[in-house]
Amino acid sequence: MPIQLADQEATIYVFAECDGLEEKRNFTFAAAGSKEIPIIKDKPATLVSPSPKRMDSSAKTYEGLKIAKEKGIEFEQISLMVGSAPKVIHISLGEMKISAEFIETVLTHLQTVLSPEAPVVMTFKKAYTQTGHDLEQFVKQLGIEIGNGEVEQR
């Protein structure tokens, strides 16, 4: 049975249990007609996107990693592409939390095989931030758009 939401901002508290495993999540929905994604500034926030968020240039990737290091942001379901055809390296990292420092180290090693000027593109499906404020700053500085339902906070 579908849940009916009023026109004002609403938070749904969900609890699921199966075979001894439990999960609790809160989903906050913006008021009707609002384009703003509700984020609680002082609570940890996770960006969870069904399609990868993209840092589509070397400058944007390294800027994103710099901000992520400063704010302790970790990523999951990452794709790194360094170089361009025919000299290209593509690396995928699955469902594991990876630090910005680790990603920078990988990129440094990959660029020794190609060149320091080789183009870099990074995508990710999840970003774990220590606060909602950190997530807001990260996406704002990089021009990453957040869709409805893409921010989880506990």
C-alpha positions in Angstrom: 0.0 0.0 0.0 1.5 3.4 -1.0 2.3 6.0 1.6 0.5 9.3 1.1 2.7 12.4 1.8 1.4 15.8 2.6 2.6 18.9 0.7 5.0 20.0 3.4 8.5 18.4 4.0 8.2 14.9 5.4 10.5 12.3 6.9 9.8 8.6 6.7 11.4 6.3 9.3 11.9 2.8 7.8 12.8 -0.4 9.6 13.3 -3.6 7.7 14.2 -7.1 9.0 14.8 -10.4 7.2 16.6 -13.5 8.3 18.1 -11.8 11.4 19.4 -8.8 9.5 18.1 -5.4 10.4 18.3 -2.0 8.6 17.0 1.4 9.7 16.9 4.4 7.3 15.3 7.8 7.3 14.1 9.3 4.1 13.3 13.0 4.0 11.2 14.4 1.2 11.1 18.1 0.3 7.9 20.1 0.3 5.8 19.8 -2.8 7.2 22.1 -5.6 10.5 22.6 -3.8 13.7 21.9 -5.8 15.8 21.9 -2.6 17.0 18.6 -1.2 16.6 18.5 2.6 19.9 17.9 4.3 20.5 18.0 8.1 23.7 19.9 8.4 25.1 18.4 11.6 24.4 14.7 10.9 26.5 12.3 8.9 25.3 12.1 5.3 25.7 9.6 2.5 25.1 10.5 -1.2 23.7 7.4 -2.8 23.1 7.7 -6.6 21.6 5.1 -8.9 23.7 6.5 -11.7 27.4 7.5 -11.2 28.2 11.1 -10.2 31.0 12.4 -12.5 34.1 14.5 -12.1 34.7 14.8 -15.8 38.2 16.5 -16.0 41.6 16.2 -14.3 41.1 19.6 -12.6 37.7 18.6 -11.3 38.8 15.1 -10.1 41.9 16.5 -8.3 39.8 19.4 -6.8 37.2 16.8 -5.6 39.9 14.6 -4.0 41.5 17.7 -2.3 38.1 18.6 -0.8 37.4 15.0 0.1 40.8 14.7 1.9 40.1 17.9 3.9 36.6 16.7 4.9 37.3 13.0 5.4 35.0 12.0 2.6 35.1 8.3 1.4 33.7 7.0 -1.9 32.2 3.7 -3.0 31.6 2.1 -6.5 34.3 4.2 -8.1 35.5 4.2 -11.7 38.8 5.8 -12.7 39.7 6.4 -16.3 43.2 7.8 -17.0 44.5 8.7 -20.5 42.7 8.5 -23.8 42.4 5.9 -26.5 44.5 4.0 -27.4 46.6 4.6 -24.2 43.9 4.4 -21.6 43.6 2.7 -18.1 40.3 2.0 -16.6 39.9 0.8 -13.0 36.7 0.0 -11.2 36.4 -0.4 -7.4 33.2 -2.0 -6.2 31.3 -1.9 -2.9 34.0 -0.9 -0.5 34.8 2.5 1.1 37.8 4.1 -0.4 39.6 7.2 0.9 40.6 10.2 -1.3 44.3 9.5 -0.3 44.1 6.0 -1.7 42.6 7.2 -4.9 45.3 9.9 -5.3 48.0 7.3 -4.7 46.5 5.0 -7.4 46.3 8.0 -9.9 49.9 8.9 -9.1 51.0 5.3 -10.0 48.9 5.1 -13.1 50.2 8.4 -14.4 53.8 7.0 -14.3 52.7 4.5 -17.0 51.1 7.2 -19.2 52.1 10.8 -18.5 51.4 13.4 -15.7 49.2 15.3 -18.2 47.0 12.3 -19.1 43.3 13.2 -18.7 41.6 11.8 -15.6 37.9 11.1 -15.1 36.4 9.8 -11.8 32.9 8.6 -11.2 31.3 7.3 -8.0 27.9 6.1 -6.8 28.3 6.7 -3.1 30.0 9.4 -1.0 30.2 9.2 2.8 30.5 12.5 4.6 30.9 13.3 8.3 28.2 16.0 8.2 25.4 17.1 5.9 27.2 20.5 5.7 30.3 18.7 4.2 28.2 17.0 1.6 26.5 20.3 0.6 29.9 22.0 0.3 31.4 19.1 -1.7 28.7 19.0 -4.3 28.3 22.8 -4.5 32.1 23.3 -5.1 32.1 20.6 -7.8 28.8 21.4 -9.5 27.4 17.9 -8.7 23.6 17.8 -8.7 21.8 15.8 -6.0 18.4 14.2 -6.9 15.5 13.6 -4.6 16.1 10.5 -2.4 19.9 10.5 -3.1 20.9 11.7 0.4 20.7 9.2 3.4 21.1 10.4 7.0 20.7 8.2 10.1 
